[in-house]
Amino acid sequence: MFRTLPLLLALSAPALAQCPDWLDTEKRRLHSKEQVDLCALTADKAVLLVNTASHCGFTPQFKQLEALHQTYGPQGLVIIGMPSDDFFQEADDEAETADVCYRNYGVSFTMLTPASVRGSDADPLFAELARQGGAPKWNFYKYLVDQQGNLVEYWSPKTDPDDPEITDAIEKLLNGS
């Protein structure tokens, strides 16, 4: 039995190495004490990260993001929302943010606690997205990341989540083409 342990460890090492450093972290789920292991959540998955806000003209995009989650989640897409008050349109109370997401829009994809998404105070997730492509200039920027943690494309809030430009990019990534 002990002779197989090194083999098992060797076989699992590549799987552990596939988690990019910037996703190798835990974050607290919105309005919960539960920690989300982003490495485990995103392992071998395409990811759509979105900086959100509860009181923005683009807040109704939560409906389209949820529809993407329902359609593409079973195929390997993980959607992660991170509320931010960087543009002064986020609720001051985390419970209110949760109500907007969960009650008003029926969000079932992963929502994290509010954090800064730009500048020197940016959460490390968004600091890396800015490094790879660009920092969000407003709420509801959408960042598509491949299974290896590389930014594929990002879109401003003016591009709806169900826009063919986004859905085509998701499908291409999920189909490996």
N, C-alpha and C positions, 0 to 999 in steps of 0.2 A: 504494500500500500504506500509506503513512504517513497518508493522509487518513482511512483507516478506523480507525486506532488510537484517536483520540478517541471515535469512535462505540463501539468495543468497550469502552473504559474507562467510558463513560457507561452502557452496558448492564449492565456488571458492578457498578457502584456500588450499585444498590438491593440486590443480593444480599449485598454486603458489609455494608450498613447493617442488614440484618435480624438480625444476630447481636446479642443483648442484651449490654451491657457485662459483666454478671456471668458470662456464659458465654464471653466472649472471653478465654480463658486456656488454658494447657496444664497438665496434671497428669500425674504419673507413674502408669503402670499398676501394679497390685499385683504385687509380687515380680518386677519387670522394670525394665530401664533405659529401656524405650520410653515416650515422651511421648505423651499423648493430647491432640489439639487438640479441645477441647470445642466450639468454634464449628463446626468442620467436622463433628464427630460428630453434633451436634444440629441442624444447618441444616435448617429447614423440617420438623422432626420434633416429635412430642409426646415428652415426657421424663418418666420416673418415676425420681426420685432417692430413694434409701433409705439411711439411716444403719444400718450393720450391726454385728454383734459375733459373734465366733466361739464364745463360751461363754455363750450366753443361752438362756433357755427358748424364745425366738422364732426361734432360729437355723434350725430346720427350715423356716422360711418361704422359705429359699433355693430349695427345690424348687418352690414355687409361683411365685416370681419368675422362675425359669428357664422354667417352663411359660408364663408370660405373654410372656417374651422369644421363645420359639419360636412362639407363636400370633400375637402382635401385632407382632413385630419386622419381618416382611416387609411389614406394612401401614403402617409408619412410626413405631413406638414404639421409643424408645431407653431402656434401663434402665441406670442408673448406680448402683453401690453404693459407699459410702464407709465403710470400717470406722472405728470410733471407740472409744476406751477411756474416754470421758467418763462412762460408767456402770460402769466397772471390770469389764467382761466380755469384753474383747478380749485376744487372745493378745499376749504381749510380743514375740514373734518374727514378723516379716512372713512368713517361710517357713511357719510354722504356720498363719497366717491364710490363706495361699494354699492350703495343703493342705485346710483345712476347706472353703473355697469350691470349689476346682477338683476335688479328689479325692472328698471326702465328698458333695458336692451337685451336682457336674457343671456348675457355673456356667460359662456361655459369654458372658454379658453383661459389659459393662465394669465392672471393679472397679478402684478407685483405691487409692492408698496410704492408710494410716490417717491421720486428722486429727481435730482437735477439731470438734464440730458445734454447740456451744452456748457461750454466754458471750462474754466479750471476746476469747477466743482462737479463736473459731469460724472455720473455713475460710470464705473469702468466699462460696462457694456456699451454705453453710448460713446465713451471716449474712444473705444476701439472702432466702432462704426464710423466715427468722424475721421479717425486715422486712415481707415480703408477707403472712405469715399467722401463723406461730408457730414457735418453736424446738422441736426434739424434746425430749420429757420422758422418753424412754427409747429403747432400741434399736428398730430396724425401724419408724420413722416413714416413711411413704410420701408423697411429694410429687409430684403430677401437674402438669406445666407444659405450657402450650400452645406452639404453633409460634412464637409471638412472645416467649416467655420469661416469660409471666405465670403465676403460680400459679393453678391452677384449683380445686384441692381438696387437702387432706391428711388422712391417717388415722393413728391410733395403731396400735401393734403388735397391739392386740386385734382389729383388722380384718384378716383374712387377705387376702393379695394376690389370691386368686381369688374373693373376696366379690363378689356381683353389684353392690354399690355401687361398687366399684372398676372392675370390668370394664365396667359400663354407662357409667361416666364416660370410660373409655379409648375405648370404641367410639364414643361421641358425639363425642369430640374428633377421632378419626381420620376420622369420616364428615362432619365439618364442620357438625354440627347442634347 
